[in-house]
Amino acid sequence: MRTDIESLAILGGEPAFEEKLHVGRPNIGDRERLLERISTILDNRWLTNNGPFVQEFERAIELRLGVAHCIAMCNATVALEIASRALGFDGQVIIPSFTFVATAHALQWQGITPVFCDIDPRTHTIDPRRVEEQITPRTTGILAVHLWGRPCAIGALEEIARRRNLRLLFDASHAFGCSHRGRLIGGFGDAEVFSFHATKFLNSFEGGCVTTNDKELAAKIRLMKNFGFAGYDRVIYIGTNGKMNEVSAAMGLTSLESMDDFVSTNRAHYQQYARELRGVPGVQLVRFDEQEQSNYQYIIMEIDERLAGLSRDQILALLHAENVLVRRYFFPGCHRMEPYRSYWPHASLLLPQTERLSRRILSLPTGTAVGEKDIEVICALIRFAVEHGREIAGALQSHDNRIPVTVEVR
Ligand SMILES: *Cc1c(COP(=O)(O)O)cnc(C)c1O
């Protein structure tokens, strides 16, 4: 525990953690079970192309989420690209800027223009009122994001899509196992896309899937992710290679079996953070609705610099020096990244809430790689920093060992 500000690592003290504590360290399920499955894959000599493990994984997801069709893919970015194409997205598609850049890139990569829309500061997800203002004759759809696993304003978005004749796709990369009004994410809108990237709640090393209740759409997506092959030597559509391989499916299935353990670990971490950060001035934890199911994969802290006495970036630098590698998800917003910032240099004028929030957010380490003691130390550091905010801010200004704040890509 810190007693004076000189003992902080950023001011020359020893780091609180010897090893770096990362955000998004993978959850590993039952190792033996995974190795058994991989051994079976080698015995089968069926490594990819809709193998038995991929089929089992897809059926398991359909069952778990209560959705008619799941199509597993190599990652969520390709899944978003394929789903966008299958839905007939074209011209302009409305998306939040406050998301991982893949949401925007998946459209731009295909020559579809992402139109950035502001968020609701209370939910951090796309604001339906702002969506309505961004619709033009060229708009073909809405691609909304269930950020932090918290469902966006699904009802309002579905109503707009219906009334304005737009297709509605959800980037549900964060939301596996999360519910909206008691129904699990997966069957809303025209389709939803999950990511099983290593840093996500459920992982298949790399991977993703599209879920939908639309049979025709599912069939089209299946063709598109396999070069448009409808049978041996028979191609009936333009397609790409979006296939998930067998080892990924084996990891996905193994993760799925441990999902309840991951949730209870994450939930305990979330509750501990909430308890130990309660009452720290200017520090607010993003809360999950206790009436709904959640995966609690993201512990998000919002910092009000005026009350905390330190800026978000000062707190980030202070924690990084202690080897707590908190992240600024999703700074600075897609509209400030290339190529979008060059295309629309004035986009920020329409995105005041995105601009504000992306300067106040930090994502904290959690998951099965983090222990109760770690969180205790992290929270004590944050509390100490804020209690001595002005003093530390002053010392940082004069201190020559200030560590530079680096912008990382992901
Ligand atoms: C991780 C992520 C993606 C991309 O997923 P990959 O499986 O890595 O391609 C897309 N959107 C959001 C919101 C994400 O967090």
The ligand as an SDF file (V2000), in Angstrom:
LIG
                    3D

 15 15  0  0  0  0  0  0  0  0999 V2000
  -13.1720   -7.4950  -31.1590 C   0  0  0  0  0  0  0  0  0  0  0  0
  -14.1660   -6.6900  -31.8820 C   0  0  0  0  0  0  0  0  0  0  0  0
  -14.3870   -6.8340  -33.2570 C   0  0  0  0  0  0  0  0  0  0  0  0
  -13.5110   -7.6830  -34.1290 C   0  0  0  0  0  0  0  0  0  0  0  0
  -13.4850   -9.0060  -33.7800 O   0  0  0  0  0  0  0  0  0  0  0  0
  -12.3830   -9.9940  -34.4210 P   0  0  0  0  0  0  0  0  0  0  0  0
  -12.9180  -11.3440  -34.0880 O   0  0  0  0  0  0  0  0  0  0  0  0
  -11.0970   -9.6870  -33.7410 O   0  0  0  0  0  0  0  0  0  0  0  0
  -12.3360   -9.7340  -35.8870 O   0  0  0  0  0  0  0  0  0  0  0  0
  -15.4130   -6.1160  -33.8420 C   0  0  0  0  0  0  0  0  0  0  0  0
  -16.1700   -5.2670  -33.1330 N   0  0  0  0  0  0  0  0  0  0  0  0
  -15.9810   -5.0730  -31.8170 C   0  0  0  0  0  0  0  0  0  0  0  0
  -16.8690   -4.1480  -31.0720 C   0  0  0  0  0  0  0  0  0  0  0  0
  -14.9650   -5.7670  -31.1480 C   0  0  0  0  0  0  0  0  0  0  0  0
  -14.7400   -5.5310  -29.8490 O   0  0  0  0  0  0  0  0  0  0  0  0
  1  2  1  0
  2  3  1  0
  2 14  2  0
  3  4  1  0
  3 10  2  0
  4  5  1  0
  5  6  1  0
  6  7  2  0
  6  8  1  0
  6  9  1  0
 10 11  1  0
 11 12  2  0
 12 13  1  0
 12 14  1  0
 14 15  1  0
M  END
$$$$
